[in-house]
Amino acid sequence: MAAGAVLIVAVIAAVLIHGRGAETGQGPQQGAPAARGTQVPSPVVAVGRLMPMEIPNTLSLTATVVSLRETSVFSRVAGYLDTVTVRPGEMVRSGQVVAVVEHSQLDAQVQSAVAARRRADADLLNARAAVDKAKAQLTVAQSNFARVSSLFQDGLISQQAVDDAKGQLQTAQADLDGAGAQVGVAQAEIEQAAASLRSAQLAQASATIRAPWGGIVVSRSLDPGAYVTTSGGTPILSIADLDNIAVLVNVTEADMGTVRRGATAEIGVDAFPNRTFHGTVARIAGGVDPDTRTVQVEVDLDNHDHALRPGMYARVRLVGVPRHAFVVPLSALVIVGGQQFVWVVSDGRVSRRAVTIGATTASVVEITSGVSPSETIVFRGTEQVREGGPVRTAPAGE
């Protein structure tokens, strides 16, 4: 049979079968796709407008951990280091011995000063004894002069005897005055000897170097045998107080207005990637650094477990002064190919609108430009719409 004849027969058979089905009432099965031309209902979307919200300004900055009490330890006396008892990383107590300067000469100076003080004490005793003796001699001379004067009045002795008694009285008075002066000299010598002794004892005590406060040894620059002086130079070691820790942040001049004292801060360090430290802005520098155009901000924080150490690199998130902003739910924001947009409803149809976003929280995102507060935005159901397509709207709260 020719191909054309076969095709004609197939068409006739199909027509007969369809007609027979129509006669028996058999049509399309329930649930079959709607016939072409049937209208699909417009999707229902939840809508709303830009929502005003107070959003805190946040600054993410790098910082450095510092100790508010860190000092270099020097020697108050010159000499060779005898011992250095601590090493970097060790904890020390306030007043703990951290180094000793060789002090044999200082010990000898103390002994010499003690001997000088004892001699001065003995000299004072001798001077006071001399005063007592001179007083006794003066008393005798006064009594003798009075007796001789009485006898002279009675004509019993000569003028020469009176003159001799008077001379003895004057000599006794002079001896007493001299003895009294020696007491003053001896007292001055005692004061000088006492001062020399205190100075020698202070130098002797200063040979034992103690920690000014409790903390951690940050560095050690000298070892036993090194010569130290009192004129500065290289410190023996450095100690930092870990209970008084702060974070130094340099805030740009443009961001100064967003930072205030008492503001909260979150601090992270590489040493503890899963831990967030909390602090408070305690001090803001009074001026701008002319070289960096930044202001130094100090953030105090609790370091009770001494986890943070001076010199650590830190990341700080400062919460600044709140600002007025407009936000939408995160579900309203659509990101495709790196572009951010929302769906705007007008006259029952949607259109795509590119937007610029700002801060983002767990539930909302700030819209800084692209949409006005009076426009209607699709909050939920963005996956159902298409450009220019019709929609039915319902308030987002329903």
C-alpha positions in Angstrom: 0.0 0.0 0.0 1.3 3.4 -0.8 2.4 5.7 2.0 -0.3 8.4 1.2 -3.0 5.7 1.5 -1.8 4.6 4.9 -1.9 8.1 6.3 -5.5 8.7 5.1 -6.7 5.5 6.7 -5.0 6.4 10.1 -6.7 9.8 10.1 -10.1 8.3 9.3 -9.7 5.8 12.1 -8.8 8.5 14.6 -11.9 10.6 13.7 -14.1 7.5 14.0 -12.7 6.7 17.5 -13.1 10.3 18.7 -16.7 10.5 17.5 -17.5 7.2 19.2 -16.1 8.5 22.5 -18.2 11.6 22.2 -21.3 9.5 21.6 -20.7 7.4 24.8 -20.0 10.6 26.9 -16.3 9.8 27.4 -14.3 13.1 27.5 -11.1 14.3 29.1 -10.3 12.7 32.5 -10.7 14.8 35.7 -7.4 16.3 36.7 -6.1 16.6 33.1 -4.4 19.9 32.2 -6.7 22.8 31.5 -7.4 23.5 27.9 -5.3 26.2 26.2 -6.8 29.7 26.9 -7.9 28.9 30.5 -6.8 31.9 32.9 -4.4 31.0 35.7 -5.1 32.9 39.0 -2.6 35.7 39.9 -0.3 34.7 42.9 -1.1 36.2 46.3 1.9 38.0 47.9 2.4 39.7 51.3 3.3 43.3 50.9 4.4 46.3 53.0 6.3 49.5 52.9 9.7 50.6 54.1 9.7 50.3 57.9 11.5 53.0 60.0 13.9 51.6 62.5 16.7 52.8 64.9 19.9 51.1 63.8 23.1 51.4 65.9 26.1 52.5 63.9 28.7 49.8 64.1 32.4 50.0 63.2 34.5 47.0 62.5 38.2 47.9 63.2 41.5 46.3 64.0 43.1 46.9 67.4 45.9 46.0 69.7 45.7 44.6 73.2 47.7 46.6 75.8 48.2 46.5 79.5 47.3 49.8 81.3 50.1 49.0 83.8 53.2 47.9 82.0 56.7 48.9 83.1 60.3 48.3 82.4 62.3 47.3 85.5 65.6 49.0 86.1 68.2 48.8 88.9 68.5 51.6 91.4 72.1 50.8 92.1 75.0 50.2 89.8 76.8 46.8 89.7 76.8 43.4 88.2 73.6 41.3 88.1 74.0 38.4 90.5 70.7 36.6 89.7 67.6 37.1 87.6 64.9 34.9 89.0 62.2 35.0 86.4 61.8 34.4 82.6 59.3 35.7 80.0 55.8 34.3 80.4 56.1 33.7 84.1 53.6 35.3 86.5 55.0 37.3 89.4 53.4 38.7 92.6 53.7 42.2 93.8 56.9 42.6 95.8 58.4 39.3 94.5 62.2 39.3 94.0 62.9 39.3 90.3 66.7 40.1 90.3 69.6 40.8 92.6 72.6 43.0 92.0 75.9 41.9 93.5 76.1 43.8 96.8 79.2 42.9 98.8 80.5 46.5 98.5 77.1 47.8 99.6 77.2 45.5 102.6 80.6 46.9 103.5 79.3 50.5 103.2 76.4 49.6 105.6 78.9 48.2 108.1 81.0 51.3 107.9 78.0 53.5 108.3 76.9 51.5 111.3 80.4 52.0 112.9 80.3 55.7 112.2 76.9 56.0 113.8 78.2 54.2 116.9 81.2 56.5 117.1 78.9 59.5 116.8 76.8 58.1 119.6 79.9 57.7 121.8 81.1 61.2 121.0 77.7 62.6 122.1 77.9 60.7 125.4 81.4 62.0 126.0 80.3 65.5 125.2 77.3 65.3 127.6 79.6 64.0 130.3 81.9 66.9 129.7 79.0 69.3 130.1 78.1 67.7 133.4 81.7 68.0 134.6 81.9 71.6 133.5 78.6 72.4 135.3 80.1 70.9 138.5 83.3 72.9 138.1 81.2 76.0 137.5 79.3 75.4 140.7 82.5 75.1 142.7 83.9 78.3 141.1 80.7 80.2 141.8 80.8 79.1 145.4 84.5 80.0 145.8 84.0 83.4 144.2 81.1 84.2 146.6 83.2 83.1 149.6 86.3 85.1 148.5 84.2 88.1 147.8 82.7 88.0 151.4 86.1 87.7 153.0 87.3 90.6 150.9 84.4 92.7 152.2 85.5 91.9 155.7 89.1 92.9 154.9 90.4 89.5 155.5 92.0 88.8 152.0 93.5 90.8 149.3 92.1 92.0 146.0 94.4 89.5 144.3 92.6 86.6 145.8 89.3 88.0 144.6 90.7 88.4 141.1 92.0 84.8 141.1 88.6 83.5 142.2 86.9 85.6 139.5 89.3 84.2 136.9 88.5 80.6 137.9 84.8 81.4 137.6 85.2 82.8 134.1 87.3 79.8 133.1 84.6 77.4 134.5 81.9 79.2 132.5 84.0 79.1 129.4 84.6 75.4 129.9 80.8 74.8 130.2 80.1 76.8 127.1 82.7 74.8 125.2 81.3 71.5 126.4 77.8 72.6 125.3 79.1 73.4 121.9 80.7 70.0 121.6 77.3 68.4 122.4 75.9 70.3 119.4 78.8 69.1 117.2 78.2 65.5 118.4 74.5 65.7 117.7 75.2 67.0 114.1 77.6 64.1 113.6 74.9 61.7 114.7 72.5 63.1 112.2 75.1 62.9 109.5 76.0 59.3 110.5 72.3 58.4 110.6 71.7 59.8 107.1 74.7 58.0 105.8 73.5 54.8 107.3 70.0 55.2 105.8 71.5 55.9 102.4 73.7 52.8 102.7 70.9 50.6 103.9 68.6 51.9 101.0 71.3 51.1 98.5 71.7 47.7 100.0 68.0 47.0 99.9 67.8 48.4 96.3 70.2 45.7 95.2 67.3 43.3 95.7 64.9 44.2 92.8 61.2 43.4 93.3 58.2 43.4 91.1 56.3 46.7 91.3 53.0 44.8 91.0 51.6 41.5 90.1 51.5 40.5 86.4 53.3 38.6 83.7 56.9 39.0 82.6 56.7 40.3 79.1 60.4 40.4 78.3 63.8 39.8 79.8 66.7 41.8 78.4 69.6 41.0 80.7 71.1 37.9 82.3 73.3 37.4 85.4 76.8 39.0 84.9 75.5 42.0 83.0 76.5 45.4 84.3 73.6 47.7 85.2 73.7 51.4 85.9 71.3 53.9 87.4 71.2 56.1 84.3 68.6 54.0 82.4 69.9 52.1 79.4 68.6 48.6 78.9 65.9 47.4 81.3 66.4 44.1 83.1 62.8 43.0 82.2 59.3 44.2 81.6 56.2 43.4 83.6 52.6 43.9 82.6 49.5 43.8 84.8 47.0 41.4 83.2 44.2 42.5 85.4 44.2 46.0 83.8 43.9 45.2 80.1 42.5 47.4 77.4 42.2 47.4 73.6 43.5 50.4 71.6 41.5 51.3 68.5 42.3 54.0 66.0 39.0 55.5 64.8 39.0 57.7 61.6 38.2 61.3 61.8 35.0 60.7 59.8 33.7 58.1 62.3 34.4 60.1 65.4 30.8 61.2 65.7 29.5 57.6 66.0 31.7 56.7 69.0 30.8 57.7 72.6 32.0 56.8 76.0 30.2 53.9 77.5 29.4 52.3 74.1 29.7 48.5 74.0 32.3 46.7 72.0 32.8 43.1 70.9 36.4 41.9 70.7 37.9 38.8 68.9 41.4 37.5 68.8 43.0 34.8 66.7 44.1 32.9 69.8 40.5 32.3 70.7 38.5 32.1 67.5 35.3 30.8 69.1 35.3 33.3 71.9 33.9 36.9 72.0 35.2 39.3 74.6 32.9 42.2 75.7 34.2 45.6 76.6 33.2 49.3 77.0 34.6 52.4 75.5 36.3 54.0 78.5 38.5 56.8 77.0 38.5 58.8 73.8 41.6 60.9 73.0 41.1 64.6 73.0 42.8 65.3 69.7 43.3 63.8 66.2 46.7 62.4 65.3 47.9 64.8 62.5 49.8 62.0 60.7 47.1 59.3 60.6 44.0 61.5 61.0 42.7 59.1 63.6 41.6 59.3 67.2 42.7 56.7 69.7 39.9 55.0 71.6 40.5 52.8 74.7 38.2 49.9 75.3 38.3 48.4 78.8 37.3 44.8 79.2 37.3 42.0 81.8 40.4 39.8 81.7 39.9 37.8 84.9 41.2 34.6 83.4 44.2 36.4 81.9 43.4 35.0 78.4 44.3 38.3 76.7 48.0 39.3 76.6 49.6 42.6 75.7 50.5 42.9 72.0 47.7 40.6 70.7 46.1 41.6 67.4 42.4 42.1 67.9 39.3 42.7 65.8 36.8 45.1 67.4 33.2 45.8 66.6 32.1 49.1 68.2 28.4 49.9 68.6 28.0 53.6 68.1 25.2 56.2 68.3 21.9 54.8 66.7 20.7 56.3 63.5 17.3 56.5 61.7 17.0 54.0 58.9 14.4 52.2 56.7 14.4 48.4 56.6 12.5 45.5 55.0 12.4 41.8 56.0 15.2 39.7 54.7 12.7 37.7 52.7 11.9 40.8 50.5 15.5 41.1 49.3 16.3 39.1 46.1 19.9 38.6 45.0 20.6 37.3 41.5 24.0 37.4 39.8 25.4 39.7 42.4 22.6 42.2 41.9 20.3 43.1 44.8 16.7 44.1 44.2 13.1 44.0 45.5 9.7 43.6 43.8 7.6 46.8 43.8 3.9 46.5 43.3 2.1 49.2 41.2 -1.5 48.9 39.7 -1.6 45.2 40.5 1.6 44.3 38.7 5.2 43.9 39.9 8.5 45.3 38.7 12.0 44.7 39.7 13.8 47.6 41.5 17.5 47.6 42.2 18.3 48.8 45.7 21.3 49.7 47.8 21.5 48.0 51.2 23.1 48.9 54.4 23.2 47.2 57.8 21.8 43.7 58.1 20.4 41.9 61.2 19.0 38.4 61.7 15.6 39.5 60.4 15.8 42.8 58.4 18.0 44.6 56.0 18.5 48.3 55.7 17.5 49.9 52.3 19.5 53.1 51.7 18.4 53.9 48.2 16.2 52.6 45.3 12.8 52.6 46.9 10.7 55.4 48.5 8.8 55.0 51.7 5.5 55.4 49.9 6.0 52.4 47.5 4.6 49.0 48.1 7.1 46.1 48.3 6.7 42.4 48.1 7.7 41.1 51.6 6.9 37.4 51.0 6.1 35.4 47.9 8.9 36.8 45.8 9.5 33.3 44.2 6.0 33.4 42.7 6.3 36.7 40.7 7.8 37.7 37.4 8.6 41.0 35.8 5.4 42.8 34.8 3.2 40.0 36.1 -0.1 40.5 37.9 -0.3 39.8 41.6 -2.9 39.9 44.4 -1.7 41.5 47.5 -2.3 41.0 51.2 -0.8 43.0 54.1 2.3 41.3 55.4 0.9 41.1 58.9 -2.0 38.8 57.8 
